Structure formats: C-alpha cells, structure tokens
Amino acid sequence: MSTRYQIINTKVITPAEILDDASITVSDGVITAISQGQDATCPAVIDARGQYLLPGFIDLHCDAVEKGIEPRPGTFFPTNVALYELDKTLASCGVTTMYHSLSFAENETGIRSNLMAASVLRTVNDMQDNFRIKTRVHTRFEITDHCAVPVLKQLIEEKHVDLFSFMDHSPGQGQFKTISSFKDYFGPVYKKTDAEMNALIATKLQARESEAQHYVSELLSLCRDKQVPIASHDDDTPEKINWLKERQITLSEFPVNMETAQAAKSQGVQTMLGSPNVFRGSSQSGNLSAREAITQGCGDILCSDYAPLTLVHAVFMLRDLGLKTLPEAVRMTSLNPAIAVGIDDQTGSIEIGKDADLVLVGNGGDFPRIVRTFVKGQEVFQSC
C-alpha cells in the first residue's frame, strides 16, 4: 500500500462523536487529515462503503497466550510458533496493541511459573520484528510467590515490563472468598488431590502473612523508578481501593463486587472490566457483572481477559443495550486504556498526528465484523 492514502465514505468514531460520510488521510503511518469528501491528490483510496472506522483496540490484559502455548493440559506448542499464530488472530480481532499477560505464580498450572513466564517474556521481546501488531508485556505478580521477586526485579530493571500488576489468589479474600471456592476452581485445573490442594493453600496463606507486603512495596518502588504503569487485580473491598489510592495506583482490574467498583469510582481509580463479561452478560467466576457495573456508572476500560474476539462485540453490545453511546464504548477499548498506560500521545484515538492504528468494522447483519485492521497505516488483516 502507498505510504499516503485515504479512507473515504466511512463513519469515523472520534472520542466524542461519530463523523458520518467522513474521510481520513494517512501519510507514512500517521493520521494527517480528517475531512469530508475525497482528496483528489491522494495516490490511493480505500472506499469503506459506509462502514465504521474505529481506533484499534488496546488490550491491557489478555492471557490467551497461555492457551496458545498450552492448548490442553500438559500439551505444549513452541512458544515462538504460538506467539506468531496468536499475533495473526489478534489482528483479525481488531487488536492493534496487545499487552500479553504473563503470570509469575510458581506451583500453579501450565505456563504459570517463573521460569516459563520469563522465557515467554523474553521470546516476545526477541520476536518484535515478526509481529503484525504492537506487542508489549504485562507481568502479573502473585504476591504469595516470593521466589518471583528477583526474577521480576531483573526484568523490570532490563525494561522488559510494560505493565505490572499484583494479584492475590489465596482463599479468604479477593476472587475466592472461601477455601471451598478456591478448591472448586483450581482443583480440577491443577489435577491435584484434596491433600495436595490443602498443602498449596497452606503455603499461600503462610506466604501471604509473612513478607508479602514487603515484596509488594519493593516492586512498586522499582516500577515507579522505571516508569512502569501499575495495576491491582481482583480488588474486593473499599479498603483495598484506599490502599491503592494511598500508593498512587490508579488502575483496578476486575473489582469483584459493586461496592469496590463504586469505591474506585469515588476515589478516581480507573476500573478494568472484561469484554467476555459484557458479551456473556455475567462473570465466569460469579463475581461482578460488567453490564451492571457500567449501568451504575462504573467501569472505564474493557480488556479481552481471555477472549480477544469479544472486544468488538462488547463495544457494539454496549451501544445496542443503551448502556453507552458508540464513542463512549469505543473509548473503553482504545483511548482510556492508552491513557492508563501513558501511550495516548501515540495511539488510542482517531486524531491528527497519531499513529494510524485503525479498525474498519461492518455492522450489517446480526453482529459486527472486523473487515480490515491497520497498524501504523499498514494493513495487517483483511477479511474475504
């Protein structure tokens, strides 16, 4: 494709409005004009035929890479092949910037171990020239895994981490209010006996009560020093939101109940919800409904969590349900996440001077369809 071209006859979704029958001009990968009609001097034209033009999705939390590498328990594909193929899938889902979520959680299932997560992270960095979309890394620190601390410190020091979050999956708080709920969820996944699960729980609880907060503080300090954005995961009380606010952490992933989501809103802490939750109408784990949260004015960012295909459907579903205008819903997958991690000067909205990270969406028929995806002006996906 020419380094300068125009997309015409499209409905451009800006942060504030829908521009009908609009055109945008892309030059050397950057948006250089937003206008009406066609520029006769442009060497190439793409006729959108009335379809929507959205900014590309910025996905801050997605662990689909885990299933790509380990599609079935104990069955592993080469990491480089899995990442390459997932990159193609993400482009077809309209994702133009991906933060692959890698869990540093020793003794958990599949690739959720320090050695494996660090290896995947380094492969992501080594493969940057092979990816179609912008690819970054979100490291998730299980605070009961003290062995992860030196590994994460090194990766942060080496500037391999683009987003850091901390999580606590020990039972009795957060996502798992009871020991039985923890066992019901993880037991079948881990394929462990009840005795083995009891030992795992005891280890987690002991680690949580010993030096967990010390290590959290250490890593948060290092992230601030290296200007790495920070998030918290599965917050379950207003007190935890207060704890975040005191430490100037402004992003809460998947608050588990409305009380916590409302506390985050009142404290100015952004909340991230899962697009599968919006799409399905409920939380897979029985926690806060994303639709209910948005109805109550809570929820700033949508991420794909584990299913990138749901992003575009969640956006248009929010509009169709009357929960958001289309520009508001689009912001949740583009400009809001870009602001949260400090890349909004480059991408996240269709504005002059920003990278041409774009998604052309057909909204005819019974559901929206990704038609074309562009990253820095280069077409990386086109449907038949």
Stockholm file with secondary structure:
# STOCKHOLM 1.0

chainA/1-384         MSTRYQIINTKVITPAEILDDASITVSDGVITAISQGQDATCPAVIDARGQYLLPGFIDLHCDAVEKGIEPRPGTFFPTNVALYELDKTLASCGVTTMYHSLSFAENETGIRSNLMAASVLRTVNDMQDNFRIKTRVHTRFEITDHCAVPVLKQLIEEKHVDLFSFMDHSPGQGQFKTISSFKDYFGPVYKKTDAEMNALIATKLQARESEAQHYVSELLSLCRDKQVPIASHDDDTPEKINWLKERQITLSEFPVNMETAQAAKSQGVQTMLGSPNVFRGSSQSGNLSAREAITQGCGDILCSDYAPLTLVHAVFMLRDLGLKTLPEAVRMTSLNPAIAVGIDDQTGSIEIGKDADLVLVGNGGDFPRIVRTFVKGQEVFQSC
#=GR chainA/1-384 SS CCSEEEEEEEEEECSSCEEEEEEEEEETTEEEEEEESCCTTCSCEEECTTCEEEECEEEEEECHHHHHHCSBTTBCCCHHHHHHHHHHHHHHTTEEEEEEEEEECTTSSTTCSHHHHHHHHHHHHHTGGGCSSEEEEEEEEETTCTTHHHHHHHHHHTTCCSEEEEECCCTTBTTBSSHHHHHHHHHHHHTCCHHHHHHHHHHHHHHHHTTHHHHHHHHHHHHHHTTCCEEEESCCSHHHHHHHHHTTCCEEESCSSHHHHHHHHHHTCEEEEEHHHHHHSSCTTSCCCHHHHHHTTCCCEEECBTCTTHHHHHHHHHHHTTSSCHHHHHHHHTHHHHHHTTCTTTSSSCCTTSBCCEEEEECCTTSCEEEEEEETTEEEEECC
#=GC SS_cons         CCSEEEEEEEEEECSSCEEEEEEEEEETTEEEEEEESCCTTCSCEEECTTCEEEECEEEEEECHHHHHHCSBTTBCCCHHHHHHHHHHHHHHTTEEEEEEEEEECTTSSTTCSHHHHHHHHHHHHHTGGGCSSEEEEEEEEETTCTTHHHHHHHHHHTTCCSEEEEECCCTTBTTBSSHHHHHHHHHHHHTCCHHHHHHHHHHHHHHHHTTHHHHHHHHHHHHHHTTCCEEEESCCSHHHHHHHHHTTCCEEESCSSHHHHHHHHHHTCEEEEEHHHHHHSSCTTSCCCHHHHHHTTCCCEEECBTCTTHHHHHHHHHHHTTSSCHHHHHHHHTHHHHHHTTCTTTSSSCCTTSBCCEEEEECCTTSCEEEEEEETTEEEEECC
//
